[in-house]
């Protein structure tokens, strides 16, 4: 799909690599992109809902938008 091809051209804001799949911040207009693992290592908020096929992540500037959803993050796990 076009969206998948676009994502493969994005680089991670943390490791600067283009390999692997990156997610983009869910905040409207934000273009910050990162690998899920890199985001977790930085303590970013990431929501995974496999049944709904939804993945939502927020960069550090927009983490306040996350709300009170269940999240997957790595507390204090800096690389």
PyMOL commands that set and color helices and strands:
alter all, ss='L'
color gray80, all
select helices_A, chain A and resi 2-8+36-41+60-66
alter helices_A, ss='H'
color red, helices_A
select strands_A, chain A and resi 22-24+33-35+45-49+54-58
alter strands_A, ss='S'
color yellow, strands_A
deselect
rebuild
show_as cartoon
